Amino acid sequence: MTTVWVVLGVAGAVVASTVGWVAWRDRERTASAEDRAAGRAALVQQQRYERDRHASQSDVIRRGDDRS
C-alpha cells in the first residue's frame, strides 16, 4: 500500500510542478500592440491567399465542366 501512495504522491508532484511551470511561463508572455498588429496582418494575408486559391480552383473546376 505504501508503494501506491508513493507513486500517487510523485505523480501529484509532477502534475503540480508542470501546472506551476506553465502558469509561470505564460505570465512571462505579454501581448504588445506590435504582436496584435502582426497577428492581424498575418490573418489578412492568410485570408487573401485562401481567397485567391479558392478563385483559381473554381476556374479549373468550371473549365472541367465543359466536357459534360
Backbone atoms as SQL, in Angstrom:
CREATE TABLE atoms (id INTEGER PRIMARY KEY, chain TEXT, resi INTEGER, resn TEXT, atom TEXT, x REAL, y REAL, z REAL);
INSERT INTO atoms VALUES
  (1, 'A', 1, 'MET', 'N', 0.825, -1.197, 0.000),
  (2, 'A', 1, 'MET', 'CA', 0.000, 0.000, 0.000),
  (3, 'A', 1, 'MET', 'C', 0.874, 1.267, 0.000),
  (4, 'A', 2, 'THR', 'N', 2.008, 1.154, 0.639),
  (5, 'A', 2, 'THR', 'CA', 2.912, 2.302, 0.694),
  (6, 'A', 2, 'THR', 'C', 3.392, 2.672, -0.707),
  (7, 'A', 3, 'THR', 'N', 3.626, 1.675, -1.530),
  (8, 'A', 3, 'THR', 'CA', 4.091, 1.931, -2.896),
  (9, 'A', 3, 'THR', 'C', 3.055, 2.731, -3.678),
  (10, 'A', 4, 'VAL', 'N', 1.796, 2.398, -3.488),
  (11, 'A', 4, 'VAL', 'CA', 0.724, 3.121, -4.179),
  (12, 'A', 4, 'VAL', 'C', 0.729, 4.580, -3.767),
  (13, 'A', 5, 'TRP', 'N', 0.865, 4.858, -2.470),
  (14, 'A', 5, 'TRP', 'CA', 0.872, 6.253, -2.002),
  (15, 'A', 5, 'TRP', 'C', 2.092, 7.016, -2.515),
  (16, 'A', 6, 'VAL', 'N', 3.224, 6.340, -2.581),
  (17, 'A', 6, 'VAL', 'CA', 4.434, 6.985, -3.093),
  (18, 'A', 6, 'VAL', 'C', 4.259, 7.322, -4.578),
  (19, 'A', 7, 'VAL', 'N', 3.734, 6.383, -5.345),
  (20, 'A', 7, 'VAL', 'CA', 3.521, 6.619, -6.771),
  (21, 'A', 7, 'VAL', 'C', 2.522, 7.750, -6.976),
  (22, 'A', 8, 'LEU', 'N', 1.428, 7.741, -6.224),
  (23, 'A', 8, 'LEU', 'CA', 0.441, 8.817, -6.338),
  (24, 'A', 8, 'LEU', 'C', 1.026, 10.160, -5.922),
  (25, 'A', 9, 'GLY', 'N', 1.851, 10.171, -4.897),
  (26, 'A', 9, 'GLY', 'CA', 2.498, 11.406, -4.457),
  (27, 'A', 9, 'GLY', 'C', 3.447, 11.959, -5.505),
  (28, 'A', 10, 'VAL', 'N', 4.229, 11.084, -6.115),
  (29, 'A', 10, 'VAL', 'CA', 5.160, 11.516, -7.159),
  (30, 'A', 10, 'VAL', 'C', 4.379, 12.032, -8.370),
  (31, 'A', 11, 'ALA', 'N', 3.317, 11.317, -8.757),
  (32, 'A', 11, 'ALA', 'CA', 2.504, 11.763, -9.891),
  (33, 'A', 11, 'ALA', 'C', 1.864, 13.116, -9.589),
  (34, 'A', 12, 'GLY', 'N', 1.367, 13.303, -8.371),
  (35, 'A', 12, 'GLY', 'CA', 0.782, 14.587, -7.982),
  (36, 'A', 12, 'GLY', 'C', 1.806, 15.707, -8.004),
  (37, 'A', 13, 'ALA', 'N', 3.016, 15.415, -7.555),
  (38, 'A', 13, 'ALA', 'CA', 4.073, 16.422, -7.554),
  (39, 'A', 13, 'ALA', 'C', 4.451, 16.801, -8.985),
  (40, 'A', 14, 'VAL', 'N', 4.508, 15.831, -9.866),
  (41, 'A', 14, 'VAL', 'CA', 4.838, 16.109, -11.267),
  (42, 'A', 14, 'VAL', 'C', 3.749, 16.966, -11.908),
  (43, 'A', 15, 'VAL', 'N', 2.489, 16.619, -11.670),
  (44, 'A', 15, 'VAL', 'CA', 1.380, 17.395, -12.233),
  (45, 'A', 15, 'VAL', 'C', 1.390, 18.817, -11.679),
  (46, 'A', 16, 'ALA', 'N', 1.564, 18.952, -10.367),
  (47, 'A', 16, 'ALA', 'CA', 1.562, 20.284, -9.749),
  (48, 'A', 16, 'ALA', 'C', 2.724, 21.134, -10.262),
  (49, 'A', 17, 'SER', 'N', 3.896, 20.530, -10.392),
  (50, 'A', 17, 'SER', 'CA', 5.035, 21.312, -10.875),
  (51, 'A', 17, 'SER', 'C', 4.859, 21.686, -12.348),
  (52, 'A', 18, 'THR', 'N', 4.257, 20.811, -13.133),
  (53, 'A', 18, 'THR', 'CA', 4.001, 21.129, -14.539),
  (54, 'A', 18, 'THR', 'C', 3.012, 22.275, -14.663),
  (55, 'A', 19, 'VAL', 'N', 1.940, 22.233, -13.897),
  (56, 'A', 19, 'VAL', 'CA', 0.949, 23.311, -13.927),
  (57, 'A', 19, 'VAL', 'C', 1.579, 24.621, -13.465),
  (58, 'A', 20, 'GLY', 'N', 2.384, 24.570, -12.437),
  (59, 'A', 20, 'GLY', 'CA', 3.062, 25.771, -11.949),
  (60, 'A', 20, 'GLY', 'C', 4.023, 26.345, -12.961),
  (61, 'A', 21, 'TRP', 'N', 4.781, 25.486, -13.627),
  (62, 'A', 21, 'TRP', 'CA', 5.735, 25.957, -14.626),
  (63, 'A', 21, 'TRP', 'C', 5.021, 26.597, -15.809),
  (64, 'A', 22, 'VAL', 'N', 3.936, 25.978, -16.269),
  (65, 'A', 22, 'VAL', 'CA', 3.188, 26.536, -17.405),
  (66, 'A', 22, 'VAL', 'C', 2.581, 27.884, -17.026),
  (67, 'A', 23, 'ALA', 'N', 2.047, 27.992, -15.813),
  (68, 'A', 23, 'ALA', 'CA', 1.479, 29.267, -15.368),
  (69, 'A', 23, 'ALA', 'C', 2.567, 30.340, -15.290),
  (70, 'A', 24, 'TRP', 'N', 3.738, 29.984, -14.803),
  (71, 'A', 24, 'TRP', 'CA', 4.842, 30.939, -14.717),
  (72, 'A', 24, 'TRP', 'C', 5.315, 31.347, -16.104),
  (73, 'A', 25, 'ARG', 'N', 5.414, 30.384, -17.006),
  (74, 'A', 25, 'ARG', 'CA', 5.878, 30.664, -18.362),
  (75, 'A', 25, 'ARG', 'C', 4.900, 31.579, -19.097),
  (76, 'A', 26, 'ASP', 'N', 3.608, 31.319, -18.957),
  (77, 'A', 26, 'ASP', 'CA', 2.614, 32.130, -19.652),
  (78, 'A', 26, 'ASP', 'C', 2.541, 33.541, -19.086),
  (79, 'A', 27, 'ARG', 'N', 2.882, 33.718, -17.831),
  (80, 'A', 27, 'ARG', 'CA', 2.880, 35.056, -17.253),
  (81, 'A', 27, 'ARG', 'C', 4.001, 35.894, -17.860),
  (82, 'A', 28, 'GLU', 'N', 5.065, 35.238, -18.293),
  (83, 'A', 28, 'GLU', 'CA', 6.174, 35.946, -18.921),
  (84, 'A', 28, 'GLU', 'C', 5.777, 36.529, -20.278),
  (85, 'A', 29, 'ARG', 'N', 4.828, 35.914, -20.921),
  (86, 'A', 29, 'ARG', 'CA', 4.394, 36.374, -22.242),
  (87, 'A', 29, 'ARG', 'C', 3.363, 37.483, -22.076),
  (88, 'A', 30, 'THR', 'N', 3.649, 38.612, -22.629),
  (89, 'A', 30, 'THR', 'CA', 2.671, 39.698, -22.623),
  (90, 'A', 30, 'THR', 'C', 2.453, 40.144, -24.056),
  (91, 'A', 31, 'ALA', 'N', 1.219, 40.346, -24.402),
  (92, 'A', 31, 'ALA', 'CA', 0.899, 40.754, -25.768),
  (93, 'A', 31, 'ALA', 'C', 1.081, 42.254, -25.901),
  (94, 'A', 32, 'SER', 'N', 1.943, 42.646, -26.789),
  (95, 'A', 32, 'SER', 'CA', 2.138, 44.068, -27.042),
  (96, 'A', 32, 'SER', 'C', 1.290, 44.475, -28.244),
  (97, 'A', 33, 'ALA', 'N', 1.226, 45.753, -28.488),
  (98, 'A', 33, 'ALA', 'CA', 0.470, 46.260, -29.623),
  (99, 'A', 33, 'ALA', 'C', 1.075, 45.756, -30.937),
  (100, 'A', 34, 'GLU', 'N', 2.402, 45.626, -30.972),
  (101, 'A', 34, 'GLU', 'CA', 3.061, 45.129, -32.181),
  (102, 'A', 34, 'GLU', 'C', 2.668, 43.691, -32.464),
  (103, 'A', 35, 'ASP', 'N', 2.548, 42.878, -31.417),
  (104, 'A', 35, 'ASP', 'CA', 2.162, 41.479, -31.600),
  (105, 'A', 35, 'ASP', 'C', 0.746, 41.379, -32.170),
  (106, 'A', 36, 'ARG', 'N', -0.151, 42.201, -31.647),
  (107, 'A', 36, 'ARG', 'CA', -1.529, 42.164, -32.135),
  (108, 'A', 36, 'ARG', 'C', -1.605, 42.633, -33.589),
  (109, 'A', 37, 'ALA', 'N', -0.848, 43.675, -33.928),
  (110, 'A', 37, 'ALA', 'CA', -0.841, 44.181, -35.301),
  (111, 'A', 37, 'ALA', 'C', -0.245, 43.142, -36.250),
  (112, 'A', 38, 'ALA', 'N', 0.802, 42.474, -35.824),
  (113, 'A', 38, 'ALA', 'CA', 1.414, 41.434, -36.664),
  (114, 'A', 38, 'ALA', 'C', 0.453, 40.270, -36.841),
  (115, 'A', 39, 'GLY', 'N', -0.277, 39.924, -35.802),
  (116, 'A', 39, 'GLY', 'CA', -1.265, 38.854, -35.907),
  (117, 'A', 39, 'GLY', 'C', -2.373, 39.193, -36.878),
  (118, 'A', 40, 'ARG', 'N', -2.849, 40.435, -36.806),
  (119, 'A', 40, 'ARG', 'CA', -3.902, 40.866, -37.743),
  (120, 'A', 40, 'ARG', 'C', -3.390, 40.868, -39.173),
  (121, 'A', 41, 'ALA', 'N', -2.155, 41.338, -39.383),
  (122, 'A', 41, 'ALA', 'CA', -1.581, 41.363, -40.728),
  (123, 'A', 41, 'ALA', 'C', -1.417, 39.944, -41.274),
  (124, 'A', 42, 'ALA', 'N', -0.997, 39.022, -40.427),
  (125, 'A', 42, 'ALA', 'CA', -0.856, 37.638, -40.867),
  (126, 'A', 42, 'ALA', 'C', -2.205, 37.031, -41.215),
  (127, 'A', 43, 'LEU', 'N', -3.229, 37.357, -40.445),
  (128, 'A', 43, 'LEU', 'CA', -4.564, 36.837, -40.726),
  (129, 'A', 43, 'LEU', 'C', -5.097, 37.384, -42.044),
  (130, 'A', 44, 'VAL', 'N', -4.887, 38.664, -42.294),
  (131, 'A', 44, 'VAL', 'CA', -5.329, 39.266, -43.555),
  (132, 'A', 44, 'VAL', 'C', -4.602, 38.611, -44.726),
  (133, 'A', 45, 'GLN', 'N', -3.301, 38.394, -44.586),
  (134, 'A', 45, 'GLN', 'CA', -2.533, 37.762, -45.656),
  (135, 'A', 45, 'GLN', 'C', -3.015, 36.332, -45.892),
  (136, 'A', 46, 'GLN', 'N', -3.300, 35.589, -44.830),
  (137, 'A', 46, 'GLN', 'CA', -3.791, 34.221, -44.970),
  (138, 'A', 46, 'GLN', 'C', -5.145, 34.189, -45.675),
  (139, 'A', 47, 'GLN', 'N', -6.029, 35.088, -45.284),
  (140, 'A', 47, 'GLN', 'CA', -7.355, 35.120, -45.902),
  (141, 'A', 47, 'GLN', 'C', -7.263, 35.506, -47.382),
  (142, 'A', 48, 'ARG', 'N', -6.363, 36.437, -47.713),
  (143, 'A', 48, 'ARG', 'CA', -6.172, 36.827, -49.116),
  (144, 'A', 48, 'ARG', 'C', -5.656, 35.637, -49.928),
  (145, 'A', 49, 'TYR', 'N', -4.706, 34.902, -49.371),
  (146, 'A', 49, 'TYR', 'CA', -4.170, 33.729, -50.052),
  (147, 'A', 49, 'TYR', 'C', -5.269, 32.686, -50.271),
  (148, 'A', 50, 'GLU', 'N', -6.082, 32.433, -49.231),
  (149, 'A', 50, 'GLU', 'CA', -7.155, 31.453, -49.359),
  (150, 'A', 50, 'GLU', 'C', -8.188, 31.892, -50.395),
  (151, 'A', 51, 'ARG', 'N', -8.505, 33.187, -50.420),
  (152, 'A', 51, 'ARG', 'CA', -9.474, 33.697, -51.388),
  (153, 'A', 51, 'ARG', 'C', -8.961, 33.511, -52.813),
  (154, 'A', 52, 'ASP', 'N', -7.683, 33.858, -53.042),
  (155, 'A', 52, 'ASP', 'CA', -7.098, 33.702, -54.369),
  (156, 'A', 52, 'ASP', 'C', -7.014, 32.237, -54.778),
  (157, 'A', 53, 'ARG', 'N', -6.672, 31.391, -53.828),
  (158, 'A', 53, 'ARG', 'CA', -6.586, 29.960, -54.124),
  (159, 'A', 53, 'ARG', 'C', -7.960, 29.396, -54.460),
  (160, 'A', 54, 'HIS', 'N', -8.957, 29.799, -53.712),
  (161, 'A', 54, 'HIS', 'CA', -10.317, 29.339, -53.974),
  (162, 'A', 54, 'HIS', 'C', -10.776, 29.787, -55.362),
  (163, 'A', 55, 'ALA', 'N', -10.470, 31.010, -55.716),
  (164, 'A', 55, 'ALA', 'CA', -10.867, 31.530, -57.028),
  (165, 'A', 55, 'ALA', 'C', -10.170, 30.770, -58.144),
  (166, 'A', 56, 'SER', 'N', -8.900, 30.471, -57.989),
  (167, 'A', 56, 'SER', 'CA', -8.180, 29.755, -59.049),
  (168, 'A', 56, 'SER', 'C', -8.686, 28.322, -59.176),
  (169, 'A', 57, 'GLN', 'N', -9.029, 27.684, -58.055),
  (170, 'A', 57, 'GLN', 'CA', -9.570, 26.326, -58.119),
  (171, 'A', 57, 'GLN', 'C', -10.953, 26.335, -58.751),
  (172, 'A', 58, 'SER', 'N', -11.705, 27.371, -58.501),
  (173, 'A', 58, 'SER', 'CA', -13.038, 27.481, -59.081),
  (174, 'A', 58, 'SER', 'C', -12.948, 27.577, -60.596),
  (175, 'A', 59, 'ASP', 'N', -11.984, 28.320, -61.117),
  (176, 'A', 59, 'ASP', 'CA', -11.792, 28.427, -62.563),
  (177, 'A', 59, 'ASP', 'C', -11.467, 27.073, -63.173),
  (178, 'A', 60, 'VAL', 'N', -10.633, 26.299, -62.517),
  (179, 'A', 60, 'VAL', 'CA', -10.252, 24.983, -63.037),
  (180, 'A', 60, 'VAL', 'C', -11.468, 24.071, -63.068),
  (181, 'A', 61, 'ILE', 'N', -12.282, 24.091, -62.043),
  (182, 'A', 61, 'ILE', 'CA', -13.473, 23.242, -61.996),
  (183, 'A', 61, 'ILE', 'C', -14.448, 23.643, -63.090),
  (184, 'A', 62, 'ARG', 'N', -14.647, 24.930, -63.296),
  (185, 'A', 62, 'ARG', 'CA', -15.576, 25.390, -64.329),
  (186, 'A', 62, 'ARG', 'C', -15.110, 24.976, -65.720),
  (187, 'A', 63, 'ARG', 'N', -13.806, 25.060, -65.962),
  (188, 'A', 63, 'ARG', 'CA', -13.269, 24.643, -67.253),
  (189, 'A', 63, 'ARG', 'C', -13.453, 23.153, -67.460),
  (190, 'A', 64, 'GLY', 'N', -13.384, 22.388, -66.387),
  (191, 'A', 64, 'GLY', 'CA', -13.544, 20.945, -66.487),
  (192, 'A', 64, 'GLY', 'C', -14.976, 20.527, -66.751),
  (193, 'A', 65, 'ASP', 'N', -15.963, 21.374, -66.437),
  (194, 'A', 65, 'ASP', 'CA', -17.379, 21.044, -66.644),
  (195, 'A', 65, 'ASP', 'C', -17.774, 21.065, -68.101),
  (196, 'A', 66, 'ASP', 'N', -16.992, 21.648, -68.987),
  (197, 'A', 66, 'ASP', 'CA', -17.348, 21.764, -70.394),
  (198, 'A', 66, 'ASP', 'C', -17.380, 20.399, -71.090),
  (199, 'A', 67, 'ARG', 'N', -16.733, 19.414, -70.503),
  (200, 'A', 67, 'ARG', 'CA', -16.679, 18.092, -71.127),
  (201, 'A', 67, 'ARG', 'C', -18.027, 17.380, -71.053),
  (202, 'A', 68, 'SER', 'N', -18.868, 17.729, -70.140),
  (203, 'A', 68, 'SER', 'CA', -20.149, 17.022, -69.947),
  (204, 'A', 68, 'SER', 'C', -21.114, 17.285, -71.071);
